Amino acid sequence: MPKKPAKYGVKIFELVDSRVSYTWKMEVYTGQQPKGYQLDNSPGSVVKRLMAPLYNSGRNLTVDNWYTLYPLFKELLKQILLLEL
């Protein structure tokens, strides 16, 4: 991408409580993963890994449009999570 500001970067996925700004869980993504230990970094998989400790808690989950996948919402509704876009 010619307009990209830098060649290298770090992406951080965070699960944050919006009321008190407390970070529940965080994952750092830097690109390729070493062989032997590779996780699926699709949006649905990232959300499921981050939300796992809060299943059956009845909490609201607010996401942006990168995470709006019907199969993900269907799975999270099974875990009794309320979703907002």
N, C-alpha and C positions, 0 to 999 in steps of 0.2 A: 504494500500500500504506500504510494508515494507521499501522501499527506500525513502519514503516521508520525507523531512527534519523536518517538524513540524506537530503537530496534528491540530493546529488552524491557521487560517490565514484570511486575508481580500482580497477580489478581488475588484478592482476599474475599472469601465468602464468610459472612458473619451472620449469626443469629443473635439479634439484639432486642432487649426489652425496651420498647419505646417510651415507657413511662419514666423509668429510672436510668436509662442509658447503660444498662448492664449487659455486657457481652456474655451470652450463655455458652456459645461454642463458636469456633472459628477454624477455617481451613485455608491454607495458603496454597495457591496454584502458581507454579513457575514455568510450566510448559511440559515437556516430555518427562515421563516418569521412568525410574530405573526398571530394568527387566526383573521379573520375579515378583514385584510388588506394584501392581498397577490397579488403580481404581477407575471406575467409570466416572468421568467428569461431565456427563450430560446434566442439564439443569435439573431434571427430575431426580437423578441419583444424589446430587449435591443436597437438594432440599430434604430428601428422605434421611440422609445421614445426619444432617444438622438437627432435624426435628425429632429424631428417634427418642431422646430423653423426655420429650414433652407429649408423647402419645398419650391419649386418654386423659388429657388435662383440661380439655374444653377451652383452650386458649385460642385467640384469633391469630391468624397468620396473614400478614399483608405482604404482597410481593409486587414486583414490577412486571412489565410485559415479557421479559426474557424467560420468566418461569411459568408463564400461563400455558400449561399443557393439560388437556382434558384427562389423560390417564393419571397424571400426577394428582390432580384434584380429586379424582375418583378414589385413588388410594388413600389420600389424606382424610377424606370424609369417612372412610372405614375406620380410621383411627380417632374419630370423634374430635376433629379439629375444625374450627370455623375459619373460612377463607374469605379474604377481601382482596380486591385488585386495586 
